[in-house]
C-alpha cells in the first residue's frame, strides 16, 4: 500500500479549513505519511507570521489517504 499526504490549514476563528494541499511525495507506509504530516505542519507553522497565526488561531490538519494506483 502507498499513502498520499494532504494538508489543510485551518482557522479556529473562521471555523473552517482551506483546500487541501497535496504533498508530491507518495509514502510507502501510513506511519511514514503521518510522521511527515506532523513534521511538515511544524515546519510551515514555524515559518508563518506569528501575528497572523495568533489572530486567526491557525493550525494544520492532515490526512494520509491510501492510494492504489501507484
N, C-alpha and C positions, 0 to 999 in steps of 0.2 A: 504494500500500500504506500501511497505517496500523499503528502498533505500540502495544502496551499494556505498561507497566512494572509488574512485580510484584517487590516487595522482600521479602527474607527476613532475619530476624535469626537469627544462628547462634551457637552456643557450642562452642568447642573442647573445653571441659571435659565438656559433655554429649554431644558428638559428634553433634549434630543441629541442624536449623534449625526455626524455628517455622513456623506457617501463613503463607502469602504475604499481603502487604498490597498491594492493587491501587491504583495511582495513578489518580485520576479523570481525568487528562489523557490524551488519545489523541495520540500523536506522529505526525507526517507522514513522518518518516524514522527508520531504525534508528539512525543516528548521533545524532539529537536525543534519542532514547529512552535510548541508552547514556550520553550525557553527563549527562542528568537523573538516571540511576541513580547515577552516581558522585557528583554534586553533592549529591543528597538523602541519600545514605549518609553523606557527610561531615557534613552539617548535623545529622542526627539523632544520629550518634555523638558529635559535639561537645557536644550538649546532654545526653547521658546522664551518669549518675553515674559518676565515674571509678573508684571502688572496685568498683562492680558490673561495669563493663567489664573491669577488670583481673582480678578474682576469677574471673569466668566466661569470660574471654578471648573477649568478644563481637566479632563482625564482621558485616558485611552482605554478602549475595549478592543478585543480581537477575537477572531475565530480561526480555528485550524480545520479546514474542510477537506475531507477525503476526496482525492481525485483519482479516477480510474483510467483516464485516457493517456496517462504518461507512462 
